[in-house]
Each structure stands twice: as C-alpha cells, then as structure tokens.
Amino acid sequence: MKTRMRQGNWEALAPYARSIREAVFIQEQGVSADLEDDGKDGGLNHEVIFKGETPAATGRLDLKGKIGRVAVLRQYRRCGMGSLVMNALEGIAKSKGLETVSVHAQTAVIPFYQKLGYELSGEEFIEAGIPHRSMLKKLI
C-alpha cells in the first residue's frame, strides 16, 4: 500500500485527523472527548499520513512551534509513520522561519522523540491524566 501525506487546515483534514485522534487518545488512552477537543485546531497546520486510503497518523503545529496531537493508529506503529508526521510538521515550522519546535511528550514515548533530536526540558507534569515532559528541538 502506498503512503501519502497531506498538509492542510482543520476544515480540510478534520474528518481524517479526528478519526485517528479518537481511536488513539479517547478509545485507547481513555482521554475524555472534552479534553481531546481543546478548540484550538482551527488556524493550526495539520498533517495526516495515509496508508493506502486509510488515515494512519496525524499531528498539528501551532504558530509558536508547538507540535501536538501526534497520534499513530496502533497497527501502523513502529513503521515510520510517527517520524513522517514529525518531519512534515518540522518542515512547516522551518518554512515559517521558526528556529525551534516543542512537544509535550508522553513519558512512554520520550525515546521516540529523542531519536528525532528532541531534548528534555523541565520536570514531569500530568496532562489529561498522563505523565508528560516538555521537549525541544533546534531546527537550525
């Protein structure tokens, strides 16, 4: 199956991104729908990776360089989908002249972000009932 990427705004990508985020965050991780839908998607840059016709991975980037809502469907993990999302969002950040990007990483996936060049920043905190750490990456 062919892998393809699609960048765009929330209006264009919401049906695809929402299906991935609901499966990963709400169903799998038990995050409440109210917390997952924080009302910040409009006006942000979004990325969806498709495997064939199936939306498989997603993430978003805000104007300050914060990457968030990175999610990969379980059956597509460990095959490069997360890296594709992160690389695409970092590319958008670079194109907007940002020098750094940040992410609130769930502690369980800190090694994934470290392999992509992110460094820990700050102490552990709880977000949506899940332990996280802030991480930063210099783009230049």
Disulfide bonds with the S-S distance in Angstrom:
none
